[in-house]
Amino acid sequence: DTSLAEVNSFSPSMPVSPSSMINQYKFEDEPELRDLFITVDDPESHITAIETFITYRVVTKTSRGEFDSSEYEVRRRYQDFLWLKSKLEEAHPTLIIPPLPEKFIMKGMVERFSDEFIETRRKALHKFLNRIADHPTLTFNEDFKIFLTAQAWELSSHKKQGPGLLSRMGQTVRAVASSVRGGVKNRPEMFTEMNNYMETFSQKINILDKIAHRIYKEEREYFNEMKEYGPVHTLWSASEEDIADTLKGVASCIDKCCKATEKRMAGLSENLLPILHEYVLYSEILMGVLKRRDQIQGELDSKVDALANKKAEKDLFSEEIGKLEDKVECANNALKADWDRWKQNMQCDMRSAFTNVAENNLRYYEECLATWESFLASQTVDLHVEEDSEDRP
C-alpha cells in the first residue's frame, strides 16, 4: 500500500544483513546515554475479601540530581499504572503517551492470573515505564518521579490531591463543547496528513494483528495434532516388526519437528504478537492526541470568530487569542517532535519484529528439513545394506 510506503521503506544506507539491521538500532539502549534504569519484576498475588490483584516490584536506579537516592524499590498494582498514564495525558495532552496492556486480555489466548498472563503483563508494564524513561519530556514529569519513588501510602495520599470533581467536570464540558463545534477550520496541512496517515495505519495494523493471531491459532492447532501423530507411529511400530525401525524413525522426526514448531510459536507469542498489539493501542492513542490538538485549535477558532462579532470587547479577546495562539503553537511543536520520534521508533520496532519472525521461520524450516533429510539418508543406507546382503551367495 503506497499510503504506508514510509513504514515499509528502508533507508538506502541501511545494511543488508537482518542482524546488522537490528544492531544498528541498539544505540537507543546504550547505558552511557541513559541516567534512569527501571525494572519491573517479581509479580505477587494478593487475595482480600473484596478482590484479587497482582502487584509488581518496580526497581529504579538513577544518577539524576533531582532524586534523593540512587536506588528505589516499590510495589505497584495495575491501577497505579493506569493512574500514572492518566496524569501524563492530563499534563501533556499533545504528547504520545505509551500504551498500557488492557485490563482484560483476549478470550481464548491465556487465562487471567495464569503464569503466562502475569508474565505477559509484566513485560508490557516494564516496556511502558522504560518508554517513559526514554522520552525527553515525560521522563522529567513529577508524577512519574513520585510513581517510581513513593511508598504505597505516600502514593495513595498523592492520588487524593488530584483535580476535584468540579475541575474534572469542567474539562469534560470543554471537551464535549470542542467536539460539538464540528471540524477545525484552520488546521495546518501537516496535521491533516497525520490524521490521514493514522487512519490508514490503524486499519492496516488492526488487520496485521488479526492475521497474526489467526496464524498463531492455526499453528497451535497444528502443534496439538502433531503431538498426537508421533506416538501413533511408535505404537504402530510395536505391531510391525519388518518396518519397526522405520516407523520409530518417523516418530522421532515428528517429535523433533514438534519441538521446532513449539519454539516457533514461542517466537510469535513473544516477539510479534505483543509488538503488533502495542501499535494497535498506539493507533488509538495517536488518534486521541490528534483530537486533543484539534480541540485546542477549535478553541482558538471560536475566540477568533467571537472577536469578529464583538468589537466592543476587542482588547479582552485579543489577549485571550494571544494566549490561545501560544497554546496552539506549543501543542503543534510538541506533537510534531513526538510524531517524528514515535514514527522512527515504530519503524524500528516493525523492522525488528518482522526480521525476527523471518529469521525464526528460516531456522524452523531448515531444522525440519535437516531432520527429514537425515532420516531419509539413513533409510537409503539401510536399503543398500539389505540389497548387498541379498546379492551375496
C-alpha positions as CSV (number, residue, x, y, z in Angstrom):
1,D,0.0,0.0,0.0
2,T,1.6,3.3,-1.1
3,S,0.0,5.1,1.7
4,L,2.2,3.1,4.1
5,A,5.3,3.4,1.9
6,E,7.2,5.2,4.7
7,V,6.5,2.4,7.1
8,N,7.8,-0.3,4.7
9,S,10.7,1.6,3.1
10,F,14.3,1.0,4.1
11,S,16.9,3.7,4.2
12,P,19.5,3.3,1.3
13,S,22.2,3.4,3.9
14,M,20.7,0.6,5.9
15,P,22.8,-2.7,6.0
16,V,21.5,-5.7,4.1
17,S,22.0,-8.2,6.8
18,P,19.0,-8.5,9.1
19,S,21.2,-9.0,12.2
20,S,23.2,-5.9,11.3
21,M,19.9,-4.0,10.8
22,I,18.8,-4.8,14.3
23,N,22.2,-3.9,15.7
24,Q,22.0,-0.5,14.1
25,Y,19.3,0.5,16.5
26,K,20.9,-0.7,19.6
27,F,22.2,2.8,20.3
28,E,18.9,3.7,22.0
29,D,19.7,1.3,24.8
30,E,23.3,2.2,25.3
31,P,23.9,2.6,29.0
32,E,26.2,5.5,28.8
33,L,23.4,7.6,27.2
34,R,21.0,6.9,30.0
35,D,20.7,8.0,33.6
36,L,17.5,6.2,34.6
37,F,17.1,2.5,34.7
38,I,13.8,0.8,35.6
39,T,13.0,-2.9,36.1
40,V,9.5,-4.4,36.6
41,D,9.7,-7.9,38.1
42,D,8.7,-10.2,41.0
43,P,4.8,-10.4,40.5
44,E,3.0,-11.2,43.7
45,S,-0.6,-12.2,44.2
46,H,-2.8,-10.6,46.8
47,I,-6.2,-12.0,47.9
48,T,-8.6,-10.0,50.0
49,A,-12.2,-10.3,50.9
50,I,-13.1,-7.8,48.2
51,E,-10.7,-8.6,45.3
52,T,-7.7,-10.5,44.0
53,F,-4.9,-8.5,42.4
54,I,-1.3,-8.6,41.4
55,T,1.5,-6.2,42.5
56,Y,4.8,-5.9,40.7
57,R,8.1,-4.8,42.1
58,V,9.5,-1.6,40.4
59,V,13.2,-1.1,40.9
60,T,14.7,2.3,39.8
61,K,18.4,3.1,39.6
62,T,19.4,6.6,38.7
63,S,22.2,9.2,38.8
64,R,19.9,12.2,38.4
65,G,20.4,15.0,40.9
66,E,16.6,15.6,41.4
67,F,16.3,12.2,43.1
68,D,17.2,11.9,46.8
69,S,18.6,8.4,46.4
70,S,20.3,6.5,43.6
71,E,18.0,3.4,44.0
72,Y,14.4,2.9,44.9
73,E,12.2,-0.2,45.2
74,V,8.4,0.0,45.4
75,R,5.5,-2.3,44.6
76,R,2.7,-1.2,42.2
77,R,-0.5,-2.7,41.0
78,Y,-2.1,-2.2,37.6
79,Q,-4.4,0.6,38.9
80,D,-1.3,2.6,39.8
81,F,0.0,2.3,36.3
82,L,-3.4,3.5,35.0
83,W,-3.2,6.5,37.3
84,L,0.2,7.4,36.0
85,K,-0.9,7.2,32.4
86,S,-3.9,9.4,33.1
87,K,-1.7,12.0,34.9
88,L,0.7,12.1,31.9
89,E,-2.1,12.6,29.5
90,E,-3.5,15.3,31.7
91,A,-0.2,17.1,31.9
92,H,0.9,16.5,28.3
93,P,-2.3,16.3,26.2
94,T,-0.4,16.5,22.8
95,L,2.4,14.2,23.6
96,I,2.2,10.5,22.7
97,I,1.9,8.6,25.9
98,P,2.9,4.9,25.6
99,P,0.1,2.4,25.8
100,L,-0.6,0.1,28.7
101,P,-1.8,-3.5,28.3
102,E,-5.6,-3.8,28.5
103,K,-7.1,-4.7,31.9
104,F,-8.6,-7.8,30.3
105,I,-7.0,-9.9,27.6
106,M,-8.4,-11.6,24.5
107,K,-10.6,-14.6,25.3
108,G,-9.0,-17.9,24.3
109,M,-5.4,-16.7,24.5
110,V,-4.5,-17.1,28.1
111,E,-6.4,-17.3,31.4
112,R,-6.4,-14.3,33.7
113,F,-4.0,-14.6,36.6
114,S,-2.2,-17.6,34.9
115,D,1.6,-17.5,34.9
116,E,1.6,-16.7,31.2
117,F,-0.8,-13.8,31.6
118,I,1.1,-12.4,34.5
119,E,4.4,-12.6,32.7
120,T,2.9,-11.0,29.5
121,R,1.6,-8.2,31.6
122,R,4.9,-7.8,33.5
123,K,6.8,-7.4,30.2
124,A,4.3,-4.8,28.9
125,L,4.4,-2.8,32.2
126,H,8.2,-2.9,32.1
127,K,8.2,-1.6,28.5
128,F,5.6,1.1,29.4
129,L,7.9,2.6,32.2
130,N,11.0,2.4,30.1
131,R,9.4,4.1,27.1
132,I,8.5,6.9,29.5
133,A,12.0,7.0,31.0
134,D,13.5,7.3,27.4
135,H,11.1,10.1,26.5
136,P,12.9,13.5,26.5
137,T,9.9,15.2,28.2
138,L,7.9,12.6,30.0
139,T,10.9,11.3,31.9
140,F,11.0,14.6,33.9
141,N,7.3,14.5,34.9
142,E,6.8,15.0,38.6
143,D,4.1,12.3,38.9
144,F,6.4,9.9,37.1
145,K,9.0,10.5,39.7
146,I,6.5,10.1,42.6
147,F,5.3,6.8,41.0
148,L,8.9,5.5,41.0
149,T,9.9,6.6,44.5
150,A,6.8,6.9,46.8
151,Q,5.8,4.2,49.1
152,A,2.3,2.8,48.8
153,W,0.8,5.1,51.5
154,E,2.6,8.2,50.0
155,L,1.3,7.4,46.5
156,S,-2.2,6.9,47.9
157,S,-2.1,10.3,49.6
158,H,-0.7,12.0,46.4
159,K,-3.5,10.5,44.3
160,K,-6.1,12.2,46.6
161,Q,-4.6,15.6,45.8
162,G,-5.7,15.3,42.1
163,P,-8.2,17.6,40.5
164,G,-11.6,17.8,42.2
165,L,-15.0,16.8,40.8
166,L,-15.8,20.3,39.5
167,S,-12.5,20.6,37.8
168,R,-12.9,17.2,36.1
169,M,-16.5,18.2,35.1
170,G,-15.2,21.4,33.6
171,Q,-12.6,19.6,31.5
172,T,-15.3,17.2,30.3
173,V,-17.7,20.0,29.3
174,R,-14.9,21.8,27.4
175,A,-14.0,18.6,25.6
176,V,-17.6,18.0,24.6
177,A,-18.1,21.6,23.5
178,S,-15.0,21.4,21.4
179,S,-16.2,18.2,19.7
180,V,-19.7,19.6,19.1
181,R,-18.3,22.6,17.2
182,G,-17.5,20.4,14.2
183,G,-14.4,20.3,12.1
184,V,-11.4,22.6,12.7
185,K,-11.3,25.4,10.2
186,N,-7.7,26.3,10.2
187,R,-6.0,23.0,10.8
188,P,-2.4,23.1,9.3
189,E,-2.0,20.7,6.4
190,M,0.6,18.6,8.2
191,F,-1.9,17.6,10.9
192,T,-4.5,16.7,8.2
193,E,-1.8,14.5,6.7
194,M,-1.1,13.0,10.2
195,N,-4.8,12.2,10.6
196,N,-5.0,10.5,7.1
197,Y,-1.8,8.6,7.9
198,M,-3.2,7.3,11.2
199,E,-6.5,6.3,9.7
200,T,-4.6,4.1,7.2
201,F,-2.1,2.9,9.8
202,S,-4.9,2.0,12.2
203,Q,-6.7,0.0,9.5
204,K,-3.5,-1.9,8.4
205,I,-2.1,-2.6,11.9
206,N,-5.5,-4.0,13.0
207,I,-5.6,-6.3,10.0
208,L,-2.0,-7.4,10.7
209,D,-2.9,-8.0,14.4
210,K,-5.9,-10.2,13.4
211,I,-3.9,-12.2,10.9
212,A,-1.0,-12.8,13.3
213,H,-3.4,-14.1,16.0
214,R,-5.1,-16.3,13.4
215,I,-1.6,-17.7,12.3
216,Y,-0.8,-18.4,15.9
217,K,-4.1,-20.1,16.5
218,E,-3.6,-22.3,13.4
219,E,0.0,-23.0,14.4
220,R,-1.2,-24.2,17.9
221,E,-3.8,-26.5,16.3
222,Y,-1.2,-27.9,14.0
223,F,1.2,-28.4,17.0
224,N,-1.5,-30.2,19.1
225,E,-2.3,-32.6,16.2
226,M,1.4,-33.3,15.6
227,K,1.9,-34.1,19.3
228,E,-0.6,-37.0,18.9
229,Y,0.8,-38.1,15.5
230,G,4.3,-39.1,16.8
231,P,3.1,-41.6,19.5
232,V,0.8,-43.2,16.9
233,H,3.8,-44.2,14.9
234,T,5.6,-45.5,18.0
235,L,2.6,-47.7,18.9
236,W,2.3,-48.8,15.3
237,S,6.0,-50.0,15.3
238,A,5.2,-52.5,18.0
239,S,2.9,-54.4,15.7
240,E,5.1,-54.2,12.5
241,E,8.4,-55.9,13.1
242,D,9.6,-55.5,9.5
243,I,9.3,-51.8,9.5
244,A,9.5,-51.1,13.2
245,D,12.8,-49.1,12.9
246,T,11.4,-47.0,10.1
247,L,8.3,-46.2,12.0
248,K,10.3,-45.3,15.1
249,G,12.4,-43.1,12.9
250,V,9.3,-41.3,11.6
251,A,8.1,-40.8,15.1
252,S,11.5,-39.4,16.1
253,C,11.4,-36.9,13.2
254,I,7.8,-35.8,14.1
255,D,8.9,-35.3,17.7
256,K,11.8,-33.1,16.6
257,C,9.6,-31.1,14.2
258,C,7.1,-30.8,17.1
259,K,9.7,-29.2,19.3
260,A,10.8,-26.9,16.5
261,T,7.1,-25.8,16.0
262,E,6.8,-25.1,19.7
263,K,9.9,-22.9,19.6
264,R,8.5,-21.0,16.6
265,M,5.2,-20.5,18.4
266,A,7.1,-19.1,21.3
267,G,8.8,-16.7,19.0
268,L,5.5,-15.5,17.6
269,S,3.9,-15.0,21.0
270,E,6.9,-13.2,22.5
271,N,8.3,-11.1,19.6
272,L,5.5,-10.5,17.1
273,L,2.1,-10.5,18.7
274,P,2.9,-8.1,21.5
275,I,4.5,-5.6,19.1
276,L,1.6,-5.6,16.7
277,H,-0.9,-5.3,19.5
278,E,1.1,-2.5,21.1
279,Y,0.8,-0.5,17.9
280,V,-2.9,-1.2,17.7
281,L,-3.1,0.6,21.1
282,Y,-0.7,3.2,19.9
283,S,-3.0,4.0,16.9
284,E,-5.9,4.7,19.3
285,I,-3.6,6.9,21.4
286,L,-2.4,8.8,18.4
287,M,-6.0,9.5,17.2
288,G,-6.8,10.8,20.7
289,V,-3.7,13.1,20.7
290,L,-4.7,14.5,17.3
291,K,-8.2,15.1,18.6
292,R,-6.9,17.0,21.6
293,R,-4.7,19.1,19.4
294,D,-7.8,19.9,17.3
295,Q,-9.8,20.8,20.4
296,I,-7.1,23.4,21.3
297,Q,-7.2,24.7,17.7
298,G,-11.0,24.7,17.8
299,E,-11.0,26.8,21.0
300,L,-8.7,29.4,19.2
301,D,-11.0,29.4,16.2
302,S,-14.1,30.1,18.3
303,K,-12.3,33.0,20.0
304,V,-11.3,34.5,16.6
305,D,-15.0,34.2,15.5
306,A,-16.2,35.7,18.7
307,L,-13.8,38.6,18.3
308,A,-15.1,39.3,14.8
309,N,-18.7,39.6,16.2
310,K,-17.9,41.6,19.4
311,K,-15.9,44.7,18.6
312,A,-16.5,46.2,22.0
313,E,-14.6,43.5,23.8
314,K,-11.7,43.5,21.3
315,D,-8.9,44.1,23.8
316,L,-10.1,41.3,26.1
317,F,-10.5,38.8,23.2
318,S,-7.2,39.8,21.7
319,E,-5.4,38.9,24.9
320,E,-7.2,35.6,25.1
321,I,-6.4,34.9,21.5
322,G,-2.8,35.7,22.1
323,K,-2.6,33.1,24.9
324,L,-4.5,30.5,22.8
325,E,-2.2,31.1,19.8
326,D,0.8,30.4,22.1
327,K,-1.0,27.3,23.4
328,V,-1.7,26.0,19.9
329,E,1.9,26.7,18.8
330,C,3.2,24.7,21.9
331,A,0.8,21.9,21.2
332,N,1.8,21.8,17.5
333,N,5.5,21.8,18.3
334,A,5.2,19.1,21.0
335,L,3.1,16.9,18.7
336,K,5.4,17.4,15.7
337,A,8.5,16.5,17.7
338,D,6.8,13.5,19.3
339,W,5.3,12.4,15.9
340,D,8.8,12.1,14.3
341,R,10.1,10.3,17.4
342,W,7.2,7.9,17.5
343,K,7.4,7.2,13.8
344,Q,11.1,6.3,14.0
345,N,10.5,4.0,17.0
346,M,7.6,2.4,15.2
347,Q,9.6,1.7,12.1
348,C,12.4,0.3,14.1
349,D,10.1,-2.0,16.1
350,M,8.3,-3.2,13.0
351,R,11.6,-4.0,11.2
352,S,13.0,-5.8,14.2
353,A,9.7,-7.8,14.8
354,F,9.3,-9.0,11.2
355,T,13.0,-9.6,10.7
356,N,12.9,-11.7,13.9
357,V,9.9,-13.7,12.5
358,A,11.6,-14.2,9.2
359,E,14.8,-15.5,10.8
360,N,12.8,-17.8,13.1
361,N,10.9,-19.2,10.1
362,L,14.2,-19.9,8.3
363,R,15.6,-21.7,11.3
364,Y,12.4,-23.6,11.7
365,Y,12.2,-24.9,8.1
366,E,16.0,-25.6,8.0
367,E,15.7,-27.6,11.2
368,C,12.7,-29.6,10.0
369,L,14.3,-30.2,6.6
370,A,17.6,-31.4,8.1
371,T,15.6,-33.8,10.3
372,W,13.8,-35.4,7.5
373,E,16.8,-35.4,5.1
374,S,18.9,-37.2,7.8
375,F,16.1,-39.8,8.3
376,L,15.8,-40.4,4.5
377,A,19.5,-40.7,4.1
378,S,19.6,-43.3,6.9
379,Q,16.8,-45.3,5.2
380,T,18.7,-45.2,1.9
381,V,21.8,-46.6,3.6
382,D,19.8,-49.4,5.2
383,L,18.2,-50.2,1.9
384,H,21.6,-50.6,0.2
385,V,22.9,-52.8,3.0
386,E,19.9,-55.1,2.6
387,E,20.4,-55.3,-1.2
388,D,24.1,-56.1,-0.8
389,S,23.3,-58.9,1.7
390,E,20.7,-60.4,-0.7
391,D,23.2,-60.4,-3.6
392,R,25.8,-62.4,-1.7
393,P,25.9,-66.2,-2.3
